[in-house]
Amino acid sequence: MSLTGTTFLYTLIVLSVVAVLLPLALWSRLRGPKPLRALGRLLMVLFAQGTAVALVFVLVNNENNLYDNWADLLGTGNHVEQAANLGADGTGGIALKRLPKVRQRFSPAVGPGMGGVRVTQLKGRVSGVNAEVYVWLPPQYHQAAYRHHRFPVVELLSGYPGSAKAWFGSLHAVSQLQPLMRDGKVAPFILVAPRMNLLAGVDTGCANITGTVNADSWLSIDVPKMVTDNFRAQPGPTGWAAAGYSAGGHCATKLAVAHPDRYRAAISMSGYNDPIGEPTSLAAETPALRRANNPYVLLRDARTPPAIALYQSGQPGDGYEAATGLEQIAKAPTTVHVVFIPKSAGGHNMALWRPQVIPAFHWLTQQMGLLHGRAGGPTPRARSTGGSRPAELASGSASPAAAARRP
């Protein structure tokens, strides 16, 4: 029975009703010795409490898309088949342009907000990751007038814990953006949501860690390669952006700063710079890893300021300080747009981020030069500096960014 399925939810609702009616019907009718009657009543109380807690958990989980399945919840899922040393740029010396195209099989995705979304199981040829990727195509994709058109792409990154479905389910990305794309107010982006939780019980920090996980290469190489192989998508960096919330916001910023040859822009909502903002992040395990995966440090120490645009929103103590830190050190052509969110807007949750989707995509459309059919912005000259960079080569100090709570 699926953790997020309707059958499981309805079963819990029925059990919760039974748990309430059972004591009302049997509390005073129990027979037998006093200890046995006490035990029976205790079991009814525990049954009522257990079903209530389980129902509330499922409702919260379905609303926020925290755990996609039982393996994620129980910490038994592992989507890493190998984690070789892929070098400083995360390619492992593989000539990506020479890799043959691989046609993926897609099936309709199931769940709230997943209308029109397709899913495929992608076996990353570079990263060694084997996980699902969700893809949604804009309204124009199948129109005759656009049959030769290549579309820009946004990688949608979830927080930790979080499901790849969260942007479609909890944040209502399709229902919010589809009408605007149809009316020409937002560019017709292909939306791509790859699995972020690759190892049980830990956040990968979007890092390449030899022998453990190559999350950076999964997101910045394997997923884009699959998209351009199977859809009329623009190549990076001109036509690619990343967007995320919480840990996903940190990841989106890090990918853009580390790989300006793969991404043109990034959106971060309530993100952080120092990986220690997520206590379970593998990228926070050592000072060297923290520096190598800290977008503040990467941007500060970049020999050539990358031609990227960053959208950073946050509240005091939850992303705002990280955003202003990036803004203060950014040098042209890097641009940083900081959005202050007052504390009164709510806490670190989907209700805070959902209203930000449309403003962020308006900004993204403008920054990538996609209004009125214009071409994308300039191709950055800087090369990728992130990936499985050896720890001994990492330099710099940690950012003063405030740590963000997990969603």
C-alpha positions in Angstrom: 0.0 0.0 0.0 1.5 3.3 -1.1 2.5 5.8 1.6 1.0 8.7 -0.4 -1.8 6.7 -2.0 -5.5 7.4 -1.5 -6.2 3.8 -0.3 -3.8 4.2 2.7 -5.3 7.6 3.6 -8.8 6.3 3.5 -7.8 3.3 5.5 -6.4 5.5 8.2 -9.5 7.6 8.3 -11.7 4.6 8.8 -9.4 3.2 11.5 -9.4 6.6 13.3 -13.2 6.6 13.4 -13.2 3.0 14.7 -10.6 4.0 17.3 -13.0 6.7 18.6 -16.2 4.5 18.6 -14.5 1.5 20.1 -14.0 2.9 23.6 -17.5 4.5 23.6 -19.0 1.1 22.9 -16.8 -1.2 25.0 -15.2 0.8 27.8 -17.8 -0.1 30.5 -18.6 -3.5 29.0 -15.3 -5.2 29.4 -15.4 -8.3 31.5 -12.9 -10.3 33.4 -10.3 -9.6 36.1 -9.4 -6.0 36.8 -5.9 -6.2 35.4 -7.3 -7.6 32.1 -9.9 -4.9 31.9 -7.2 -2.2 32.5 -5.1 -3.8 29.8 -8.0 -3.8 27.3 -8.7 -0.1 28.0 -5.1 0.8 27.7 -4.9 -0.9 24.3 -8.0 1.0 23.1 -6.3 4.3 24.1 -3.1 3.4 22.4 -5.0 2.3 19.3 -6.8 5.7 19.2 -3.6 7.7 19.7 -1.7 5.7 17.2 -4.3 6.0 14.4 -4.6 9.7 15.1 -0.9 10.3 15.0 -0.6 8.3 11.8 -3.5 10.1 10.1 -2.0 13.6 11.0 1.4 12.5 9.7 0.0 11.3 6.4 -2.0 14.5 6.0 1.1 16.6 6.7 3.3 14.4 4.5 0.8 14.6 1.6 0.5 18.4 1.9 4.3 18.9 2.0 5.6 16.0 0.0 8.2 15.1 2.5 8.5 11.3 1.9 7.5 9.8 -1.4 7.4 6.2 -0.4 8.0 3.7 2.5 11.7 3.4 1.7 12.2 7.1 2.1 10.3 7.2 5.4 12.1 4.1 6.8 15.5 5.1 5.6 16.0 2.0 3.5 16.2 3.6 0.0 19.6 3.8 -1.8 19.8 5.2 -5.3 23.6 5.2 -5.7 25.0 2.3 -7.7 28.6 3.7 -7.7 30.4 6.9 -6.8 33.7 7.1 -8.7 36.2 10.0 -8.5 34.9 12.2 -11.3 37.5 15.0 -11.0 37.2 18.7 -10.6 34.5 19.2 -13.2 32.5 16.2 -12.3 32.7 14.5 -15.7 35.3 11.8 -14.9 37.1 12.8 -18.1 34.1 11.7 -20.2 33.5 13.6 -23.4 29.8 14.4 -22.9 29.2 15.6 -26.4 30.3 12.1 -27.7 27.9 10.2 -25.5 25.2 8.6 -27.6 21.6 9.6 -27.1 19.5 7.3 -24.9 15.8 7.3 -25.4 14.0 7.0 -22.1 10.6 5.5 -21.4 8.1 7.8 -19.7 4.9 7.1 -18.0 2.2 9.4 -16.6 3.0 10.5 -13.0 0.4 9.8 -10.3 -0.6 12.1 -7.5 -2.0 15.5 -6.7 -0.8 18.2 -9.1 0.8 15.7 -11.4 -1.5 16.3 -14.4 0.5 16.2 -17.5 3.7 15.3 -15.7 5.7 12.3 -16.9 8.2 10.2 -15.0 11.1 8.0 -16.0 13.7 6.0 -14.2 17.1 7.4 -15.2 20.3 5.5 -14.8 23.0 8.2 -14.7 25.9 7.2 -17.0 28.3 9.6 -15.3 27.1 9.9 -11.7 26.2 6.3 -11.0 22.8 7.4 -9.6 19.7 5.4 -10.6 16.6 7.4 -9.7 13.3 8.9 -11.0 13.0 12.2 -12.9 9.7 14.0 -13.5 9.2 16.1 -16.6 6.4 18.5 -17.5 6.2 20.1 -21.0 4.7 23.7 -21.5 1.5 24.3 -23.5 3.4 25.4 -26.6 5.5 22.3 -26.9 3.0 20.3 -29.0 1.8 23.3 -31.0 2.6 23.3 -34.7 4.0 26.8 -34.6 6.7 25.6 -32.1 7.5 22.3 -33.8 11.1 23.4 -34.5 11.5 25.4 -31.3 13.8 24.4 -28.5 12.6 25.3 -25.0 14.4 26.6 -21.9 14.5 24.3 -18.9 14.2 24.8 -15.2 15.4 22.0 -12.8 13.1 22.0 -9.8 14.9 20.9 -6.6 13.1 19.8 -3.4 14.2 20.4 0.2 15.3 17.7 2.7 13.4 15.6 3.4 11.4 16.1 0.3 9.9 14.4 -2.7 10.7 15.2 -6.4 6.9 15.6 -6.7 6.8 18.6 -4.3 7.0 21.3 -6.8 4.0 19.9 -8.7 2.0 18.8 -5.7 2.7 21.1 -2.7 3.8 24.2 -4.6 1.2 23.8 -7.5 3.8 24.8 -10.1 1.8 23.6 -13.1 -1.5 25.1 -12.1 0.2 28.4 -11.2 2.5 28.7 -14.3 0.6 27.0 -17.1 -1.9 29.9 -17.6 0.9 32.5 -17.5 2.9 30.5 -20.1 -0.2 30.2 -22.3 -0.7 33.9 -22.1 3.0 34.8 -22.8 3.6 36.3 -19.4 6.0 33.6 -18.4 8.4 31.8 -20.8 7.3 28.3 -21.8 9.8 26.4 -19.6 10.2 22.7 -19.5 10.0 21.8 -15.8 12.3 18.9 -14.7 12.2 17.5 -11.1 14.9 14.9 -10.3 15.1 12.9 -7.1 17.2 14.7 -4.5 17.1 12.2 -1.7 19.6 9.6 -3.0 20.8 8.0 0.2 18.9 6.9 3.3 18.7 9.3 6.2 21.1 12.0 4.8 21.0 15.0 2.6 23.6 14.8 -0.2 24.2 18.5 -0.2 24.3 18.3 -4.0 27.9 17.3 -3.6 30.3 14.9 -5.3 31.9 12.8 -2.6 34.1 10.0 -3.9 32.9 6.6 -2.7 29.6 7.9 -1.4 27.6 9.8 -3.9 28.0 12.0 -7.0 24.9 14.2 -6.5 26.4 17.2 -8.3 27.0 15.2 -11.5 23.6 13.6 -11.3 21.9 17.0 -11.3 24.2 19.0 -13.5 25.2 16.4 -16.1 23.1 13.2 -16.2 19.7 14.9 -15.8 20.4 17.7 -18.4 21.8 15.1 -20.8 18.6 13.0 -20.5 16.4 16.1 -21.1 18.3 17.2 -24.2 18.4 13.7 -25.6 14.6 13.2 -25.3 13.0 16.7 -25.7 13.4 19.8 -27.8 15.3 21.6 -25.0 17.8 24.3 -25.2 21.4 23.4 -24.2 23.1 24.8 -21.2 24.0 27.3 -20.1 21.9 29.8 -22.0 18.6 27.9 -21.7 19.0 26.3 -18.2 18.2 27.4 -14.7 17.7 25.7 -11.3 15.1 26.5 -8.7 14.7 25.2 -5.1 13.5 25.8 -1.6 15.4 25.2 1.6 18.1 22.6 1.0 17.0 22.7 -2.7 17.5 26.5 -2.8 21.1 26.0 -1.5 21.6 23.4 -4.2 20.2 25.6 -7.0 22.5 28.5 -6.1 25.5 26.2 -5.7 24.9 24.5 -9.1 24.7 27.9 -10.8 27.8 29.4 -9.1 29.9 26.2 -9.5 28.8 25.5 -13.1 28.2 28.8 -15.1 28.9 26.7 -18.2 25.8 24.7 -17.4 23.3 27.1 -15.8 22.4 30.7 -16.5 20.3 31.4 -13.4 19.1 30.1 -10.1 16.2 30.6 -7.7 16.6 30.0 -4.0 13.7 30.4 -1.5 14.8 30.2 2.1 18.1 28.7 1.1 21.5 28.9 2.8 25.2 29.1 1.8 27.1 27.0 4.3 26.0 23.4 3.9 25.8 23.1 7.7 22.5 24.9 7.3 21.2 21.3 6.9 22.5 19.3 9.9 22.3 16.0 8.0 24.1 17.3 4.9 27.0 15.1 3.8 28.6 18.3 2.5 28.9 19.6 6.0 30.9 16.7 7.4 34.3 18.4 7.0 35.5 22.0 6.7 36.9 21.2 3.3 33.6 19.9 2.0 31.8 22.8 3.4 34.1 25.3 1.6 33.9 23.3 -1.7 30.1 23.3 -1.6 29.5 26.8 -0.3 28.2 29.2 -3.0 29.4 32.2 -1.0 33.0 30.9 -1.0 32.8 29.7 -4.6 31.6 33.1 -5.8 34.0 35.1 -3.6 37.0 33.1 -4.8 36.0 32.8 -8.5 38.8 34.1 -10.8 36.2 35.3 -13.2 32.8 36.4 -11.9 30.3 34.1 -13.5 27.6 35.5 -15.9 24.7 34.2 -13.8 21.7 35.7 -12.2 20.6 34.7 -8.7 17.1 35.2 -7.2 17.4 34.9 -3.4 14.4 35.2 -1.1 14.3 34.7 2.7 13.2 35.8 6.1 15.5 37.2 8.9 17.3 34.1 10.3 16.0 31.9 7.4 17.8 32.7 4.2 17.8 36.5 4.1 21.3 36.8 5.6 22.6 34.3 3.1 21.0 36.2 0.3 22.5 39.6 1.3 25.9 37.9 1.8 25.9 36.9 -1.9 24.7 40.3 -3.0 27.5 42.0 -1.2 30.3 40.0 -2.8 28.8 39.7 -6.3 30.7 41.5 -9.1 29.5 42.1 -12.7 28.4 40.2 -14.7 27.0 38.3 -11.7 23.7 39.7 -10.5 21.9 39.0 -7.2 18.2 39.9 -6.7 17.3 39.7 -3.0 13.7 39.5 -1.9 13.0 40.2 1.8 10.1 38.1 3.2 8.7 39.4 6.6 8.3 37.1 9.5 4.6 37.7 9.4 4.4 35.8 6.1 4.8 32.5 7.9 7.4 29.9 8.7 9.7 27.6 6.8 7.1 25.6 4.9 5.2 25.2 1.6 2.7 28.0 2.5 5.6 30.5 2.5 7.1 29.3 -0.8 4.0 28.7 -2.8 3.2 32.4 -3.4 6.8 33.0 -4.5 6.6 30.7 -7.5 5.0 33.2 -9.9 7.2 36.2 -8.9 10.3 34.1 -9.2 9.4 32.8 -12.6 8.5 36.3 -13.8 12.0 37.3 -12.7 13.6 34.2 -14.4 11.8 35.0 -17.7 13.2 38.5 -17.7 16.7 37.6 -16.6 17.1 34.9 -19.2 15.9 37.2 -21.9 12.9 35.1 -22.9 10.2 37.7 -23.2 8.8 38.3 -26.6 10.8 35.5 -28.1 14.2 37.0 -27.4 17.2 34.8 -27.2 18.8 33.9 -23.9 21.6 35.8 -22.3 25.3 35.6 -23.0 27.2 32.3 -22.5 29.4 32.5 -19.5 33.1 32.1 -20.1 33.9 30.6 -16.8 34.1 26.8 -16.6 32.8 24.5 -13.9 34.7 24.7 -10.7 32.5 22.5 -8.6 32.0 18.7 -8.7 34.1 16.2 -6.9 36.9 18.7 -6.3 39.5 17.1 -4.0 39.1 18.4 -0.5 42.7 19.4 -0.3 42.2 21.9 -3.2 39.3 23.6 -1.6 40.1 27.0 -0.2 38.4 29.9 1.6 36.3 30.2 4.7 32.7 29.6 5.6 30.1 32.1 4.8 28.4 34.1 7.5 25.0 32.8 6.3 22.4 31.9 8.8 21.4 28.2 9.0 18.0 27.4 7.8 15.6 24.9 9.4 14.6 21.9 7.5 11.1 21.9 5.8 
